[in-house]
Amino acid sequence: MKLLSVKEISALIQAKPSTIYQWAELGQIPCFKINGLLRFEEREILDWLKDQKRVYNTGRAGRGPGKEV
């Protein structure tokens, strides 16, 4: 099990650390605390990222419903 810090998660998903803290507080990202510090299990984060993918219909020519963007 590899544990990641807020800084590492922030770099991985290109989001501000404040956003990561907010998501953690709201229970929107899998995490836990060790001695008061947020930590993230790498495998859980990678699985969470896969679950965050969405299929969008952009309305542009050549892209119909159900096409991945």
Residue pairs with C-beta under 8 A, 6 or more apart in sequence:
1 41
1 42
1 43
2 41
2 42
2 43
3 34
3 39
3 40
3 41
3 42
4 12
4 39
4 40
4 41
4 42
4 45
5 37
5 38
5 39
5 40
6 17
6 20
6 21
6 38
6 40
7 17
8 40
9 15
9 20
9 29
9 40
9 45
10 16
10 17
10 19
10 20
12 45
13 49
20 29
20 38
21 38
23 29
24 31
24 38
29 40
29 45
29 48
30 40
30 41
30 44
30 45
30 48
31 38
31 39
31 40
32 38
32 39
33 39
55 66
55 67
55 68
55 69
56 68
56 69
57 63
57 64
57 65
57 66
57 67
58 69
63 69
